[in-house]
Structures are given as C-alpha cells and as structure tokens.
Amino acid sequence: MPTVLAVIPARGGSKGVPGKNLAPVGGLPLVARAVRACREAALVTDVVVSTDDPAIADAARAAGAEVVLRPAAIAGDTATSEAAVLHAMDAHEERTGRRTDVVLLVQCTSPFITSEDVGGVAAAVVEDGADTAVTVAPFHGFVWRDAAEGIGAAAADATGGYGVNHDKAHRPRRQDRPQDLLETGAAYAMRAPGFREARHRFFGHTALVRTDPAKVLEIDEPDDLARARALAPLLDPAPAAEDTAGAPARPTRDDIDAVVLDFDGTQTDDTVLVDSEGRETVTVHRGDGLGIAALRDNGLPVLILSTETNPVVAARARKLKVPVLHGIDRKDLALKQWCEEQGIAPERVLYVGNDVNDLGCFGLVGWPTAVANAHDIVKDAARSVTATPGGSGAIREIASWILGPSLSRRELSQ
C-alpha cells in the first residue's frame, strides 16, 4: 500500500485575518477541520500539520495530526506552500523512516473541504495514474479585467474593461460555451519523487477532480470568515445522532470548560405571561436551577446570554448566582468577547439554544446544543440535542451529561 502523506500548512501569521488558522467555523478551528477531512479520507496514511505557532500545533495534535515545526526561513509572508510541504515531507520521512509515495497539499483556509475532496485527489494519482491532481469546481461566470491593470493610461481610457474568458462583443449562452473550471484552492496531490524534482505542484499530467461548487470558499478576508460561519450550519454534515457504540453523542467534564445558556426557550418553555400593567412573567424548572448549581459547584463557569433586556432574566441570574449578559444584539460577538476575557477556548464551550438567533453562537463553540423543542434548523446545526424540552428540565439533563449520572444524582438531590 503506498504511503500517502497529507500536509496542511498552517503558519501563525496572517495579515488579512489575524489568527486565521485557529478561527472556529462550525465549532472547530479551521486547522482541525482540515485535519478531520484528511484523517477521514480514503488512501491517506499520514497527516502532518506544518506550523510555526505553538497554539496551532496544540490544536493540530488534539485533532489527531502529527506536527512538524516550521523554521522561520519558510514561515514568513513570502514563503511558498511548496517549501512548507517539502520541509514537512523531509521531516516526516526522517521521523518515521518511511518513504512518501504521494504527497498532498491541503489548505485549511478552505473550511468546507471534505474527505471526498482529499480522497479524490489522492485516488487520481494513486489509482488513476496522474502525476498531479487538483480540486476544481464548475464555473460559468464571465471574467473581466480592468485594462488599466496591464496597459498604459491612454490605452486604458480607450479600452476600458475587457473580457478574459470571453469576447465582450459576443456573449454566447452558457450551454454554448466551453466548460470553465475554477481551481478551489482546497486540495492538491503530487507524486512525491516528481514533486521533489519539479518543486511545484503542477508537473506532468494533471487530473482535475470536480467538487461541489456550493462549498467553494477560501478565507482571505474577515468577510470570508463571517460567510463561512453563516454557511456552516447549512453546509456541514448533520452531526451523527449516535456514536459508534450506539449511544447519543454527549460531552463529559473532560470536554467542557464553560457552559453558556440562552434564556427564553431553553430555561423557559418560551411562553410569556403579561398582566394588565404590561409586566411579564415566565415559568422555570427547579431541576434546571439544581443542575446549574451542580455545574457551578464543580468549577464550571456558567453564563446566561440573552437578547432580551428583561428584569426577569436578571432576577433569575441573581437567584442562580451566575453572571448574565442580556439586551445583546449580537450574541456571537458578546460570547466571543466573554471567552477572551475568561481565557476560555470557544471550542471548549457548550452553548445551549433553541432558535435561529443562536446559530451565530453555534458556529463559535465546540458543543452547540439544542433543546428538544428547538427550531428544526437549530437542531440540525447542533452537535447534541436534549431529550427534554426547554423549560422542563433540559439544563438539568445537560448537567447529567457533563457530570455523570452518579455524580449528578447525588448533587442534584441536595
């Protein structure tokens, strides 16, 4: 069986999006998403992350990758991905004593890369005989270029914009045009000996591996990251309802460093009673209060985060002896800031929500959790879903996941 080494370059410096490779999308850092795709891909035998950053190295190891620390000479803004791959391949071969037959370059800046993408480029080389392979997606757009970018000012004034992949005087229908393919930037495969000789990724016969155009996104600017987080609940595969042992996916105390709770619809049944004076009242479940106390007593920070500015929320937080942030327009930004202030990694946070305004927070944390009566879109985006509806003891149920049945029963009975 050939040795197929996937190399993920992930340096610490990024001018466009600081800390980009650790930015969470769908609850996982970008580097961890890339590692997951590689580990699950057919034919890939080894996964290496090349980095100069200790935090990225820790995240890569936690995701199951080998780490090669990159020297400063190939870690700057002008360093090429090819240089990082060659260095990582040499280091991996020296460490393992095994020769690499096929090497992959996988970019963690493509957040929606799949194991099928990675396995597809590997198969094009290993099984189909190509020298190199690249992921591409169908592209039907007309590409334009400003003439001023390439010719003198006088000529540009006369020419203006011109078509790159078309004659602007002739606009054929899509079905009458040759099929253009867009390089996705996600995954590449190369025969290792040829790559060492050519020192670039497109030597010999290059196979084009088609991928889903809906998932083509490269994160180069902050707006790209925002789009990725908004799309993650729609494009990421639905979390498996059960693990390999047949039990529901549930976090334990080892998985969680903090619990953040929405209020309406999670600690209540989403019903509000309004009297003749306009005063609002809600009902809560005593078991939820006991569950929150048990979490707090076990050293887990608990925060209530709500868009509503309501004295009921503040009063409930005082009763539970937990901090509250309410009257928040952007819950995801408030949560991100709170995590930074507390020194808590978002991927170690369990967030409980029930409606679409919780999806932003779901995209930040490692354990997005929906209550049983949550909106269907929210349940689809969740990693875990309670069996209990909001307002009926769902938070107590979550406490029992985290603390364990025997411990939670003892503490909740006090």
N, C-alpha and C positions, 0 to 999 in steps of 0.2 A: 504494500500500500504506500503510495507516495506521501511524502511529508509536505503538507500544505500549511504554510505559516501565514497567518493574518496579522499584519502590522497596522496599528492605529496610532498615527502621530497626534500628540495632544500636548503641545507646549503650553507653558503657563501664561506667556504674554499674548495679549490681544488688544489692539488699539480700537477696533470697531466695537467690540462687546467685551469689556473687561471681565475676566474670569469666565469666558465663554464656555470652555470645555467642562466646567463644573456646573453650569447653569442647568437647573432642573426643568425638564419637559415631561409632562405626564407623570410626575412624581419621581423621576430618575434623572441623575446628571447625564448630560449628553455623552460623556465618555462611557458611562455604564450602559447606556442604550446601545452604543456601538459594540461594546464587549458582548452584550447579550445576543445581538444579531449574529456575531461571529461564532460564539460558542454553540449556538443552535443550528448553524449552517452545516449542510451536508459537505463531506470531504475535508473540512477544515480540521487539522490535527492539533494546532497550537495557536494561541492568541497572545500577542505581545502588545503592550502599550508603551510607546516611546515618549518620554516626557522629561522635562527639567524641573517639574514642580512637585513638591512633596505631597500636597493635598490631592493633586490629580493621581499621583502614584498610589495613595491610600485608597481612593475611590476605585481605581482600576483593580487593585488586589481584592478589594471587597466584592467586586463584581465577578471575580474569578480569572483575571488575566495575569500573565507574567508581566513584570515591569522591567524595562531597560531604561536606565537613566541616561539622558542625552547630554553630551558635553556642550559647553557654552558656544563652541565654534559652530555648531549646527543647530542652535536654539534661537537665533535672532530672527528679526523680521525678514531678512533676505535669504534665510536658509530654505532649501528646497525640500519638498516631501520625499523626493528620491534619496536625498542624502540621509534623511532620518530612517528610511526603510533599509538602506544598505547597512547603516550602522547597527540597527536593531537585528538584522539578519545575521551579521557577523557575531554580535554578542550572544544571540540565542544559540547559534551553532557551537560557539566556544563553550557555552554553559552546558549544553546537552550532549555534545559530541555527535550530533546527527546533522547530516547534510539536508539542506532545504531544496526540495524539488520545484515547488511552485510557491511564489510569494504574492500575497495580496496586499494592496494598499486600501484601507477602509477609512473613510473620513467621518469623524464623529460630529462634524458640522452639518451632516445630513441626518436630521433627527428621526426621519421615518424610514430609514434603511431597514430592510427586512432580512431574515435569514435566507429567504429565497433569492434575494439580490446577491448576497455574498456567495451562496452556494452556486448560483447561476454562472458567475464569472469564473469560479473555481472549476466547474464542470466543463466550461468552454475550452479550458486549457488541458485539464487532466483527461477528460473523456473524448473531447471532440477534436483535439489536435491543434488548436490555435496556439500561437506564440504569446499573444496578449489578448486581454478582453476588457471591456468597459461597459458599465451600465448606461443605457440610453433610454429616452422616452420619446414617443411620437410628438412632433412639433409642427403646428400648422400656421404659425404666425408669419407675417411679413416683417422682415428685419430691415430697419433703416439705419443710416449713418449720416451724421452731420458732415457735410463736405469740409467745413472749417477745421475739422479734426485732422485732415490729411493733406489739404492743399492750401495755397496762399489765399489771403483775404479777398483779393479781387476776384479770383476764380470762384471762391465760395459764394460771394454775393450773386454771381451769375448762376451757379449750380444749385445752391441750397441743399436740402436733403436728397439722398439718393438711395435706391433700393439695393440691399446687399444680396439677398437671395431671390430677387425678382426685378423685373423691368417695370419701373413705375408707370410707364405708358401702356403696360399690358398686364391686367390683373386676372389671371385665369382662376377658375373655380378651384376649390380645394381638391376635388376629386380629379382634376386635370393636371395638378402639379405633382412633381416628384415628391415622395415622402421624405421630409426632413426629420432628422433625429437629433435631439438635444442631449449632449453629454450631461448626466445628472451630477457628476462630482462625487458620487457616493462610494463606488467600489471599482477596483481595477485588479486584474490578475496578470502575472507575468511568469514565464519560465525563468527560474532563478539564474541558471548559467547565462542565458541571453540578457537578462537584466543587468547582471554584473558587467557584462561586456559593453552593452549599449549605454547603461547608466541613465536610461529614460524609460518611460512606461509604454511606449508605442512602437516597438520594433517588430519586424516580421509581419505575420498575418494577424490582424486584429479582429476579434469577434465582437459583434455588437449584441449585447444582452438586453433585450427590451424589458422595461419595468413599468409600473403603474404611474402615469403622468400626474395623477392626483396627489402622489406622495413626494413629488419632486420639490424640495425646498432646501436651500443652503443658507445657513445662518452666518451672515456677514455684518449685519447692522442690528441695532436694538429692535427695530420694527420687525425684522425677520424672526427674532426670538419671541416677540409678542404674538405673531401669527402662528408660530409653532405651538405655543401654549394654548391658544384658542382652538387649534385644529386637533390637538392630541386626543380629546375625548371622542372625536369623530373618526380619526384615522387609526388610533391604536387598537389592536385586537382587544375584544372584551376580555376582562380578567377571567381566568378559569374559576368557576364556582367551587371546584373541588381540587384538592391536591392529589398526588399520585396514590395516596393511601385511601382516598375516598372521603376524606374529612374536609369540611369547608376551610378555605384559606383564612387564617386568623393570626393576628400578631400576638407575640408574647412580650413579656417585660424586656427581654433582650433586644427586641426590635424597635422599641419606642423610647424616646427621651422627653416627649411632651404630648399632651392631649389638648386640642383646641376644639371648642364646641360652638356651633351655631345655637341660637336660642329657639326662635319660633319654628315649630315643626319638628324639632329634634328633642328639646326638653319639654315641649308642649305638643298638643295634638293639632296645632295651627288654628285653633278656634279662639276668637277674642270676644269676650262679653263686654258690651258698652252700656253704661247706665244712662239715665236721663241727663246727667251732667257732663256726659262725654268721657267719664272715667272708664278706663279699660282694665279688665281683669282676665287672668288666664288660669288654667289648672296645670299643675306639675305633678310628678310622680315621686313619692317619698323614696322609692328604691333608687331613683337617679341621684338623689342627694346623698344617699349612703354610698353609692358607687363612686361619686366624685370625691367624697371624704376618704374612701379607701385608696383611690389613686393618689390623692394629695399626701396621705399618711405614708405612702410607700415612696415618697420622694419624687413623684412625677409632677412637674409644673402643669397646671390646668388653667386655660384661658377661655373666657366666653367672648365671642366675637359676633356682633350683630349689626345689621344695617339700621335697625330701628333705634331712635332715641326715645326711650321709654323708661319711666321710673320703675316699672315692674322688673325690667331686666337688671337695673342697678340694685334693686332691693334683693332679688334672687341671688345675685353675685355676693352681696354682703352676707346673706344667710349662709351661703356655701363657703365663704372665706376664700374666694378666688377672685383674681383681677378680671375686669371687664373692659372691652373696647366696644362702644356702641355709638350709633349715629355715624357709621363708617360707609362712605360711598364706594370705595374700592377696597373690599375686604382682602383681596390678594396682596395689595401693596401694604396694608396695615399688618398682615400676617408676616410678610417678608421682613418688614422693619422690626417687628417684635422678635422674630427669630434671631436677627442680627444683634439686637440689644441683649438677648438672653444667651447668646453664644451657642444656639442650638441649630444643628444642620436641618434644613427643611425635610430632607429625605428620612429623618428620624422622628417626624411628627405624624401623629394620627389626627386627622381633621374629620369631624362629623358634620354632615349637612343633609339637606333634603330637597333643595330647589336649585334652579338654574343659576341663581346668583352665587352659588357655592362652587361653580365649576372652575373659576379662576384659582381658588384655593386648592381645589383638587389637583390642578396642574403643577402646584408648587411642592406638595408634600409626598412622602413615600407611602403613606397609608390613607388614601382618600376613602372614607367610609360613609355609606348611605344608610339611613334608617329604612325599615321595611316599607313604609308608606311614602317614600320619596318619589319625586318625579321619575318617570322611566328613563329619561336622558341621564339623570344623575345616577341612577342605579347602574346604567350601562357603563358610566365612566368610573364607577367606584371599584376599588380593589376588594373591599369586603362590604357585605350588606347584612344588617341585623335581621334576625327573625322576628324582632319585636318592633312595633310601630313607635314613632316618635311620640313622647308624652305618656307612654305606657311602660316605661322601664328599659328603653333601648340603651341608655347610657349605663345602667347597671349591667346589662348584658355585655357591653363592651368592656367594662371593668373586669368582668369574669374572664373574658378572653385574655386580657393582659396579665392579670394577677394569678390566674389559675383557679380552677373550681374549688379546691380545698381551701386555699388561702382566702379567696373572695367570700366563700360562705361563712368562714369564721369571722372575718372582719365586718361583713355586712350585717351579721346578726347582733353586733354590739350596739 
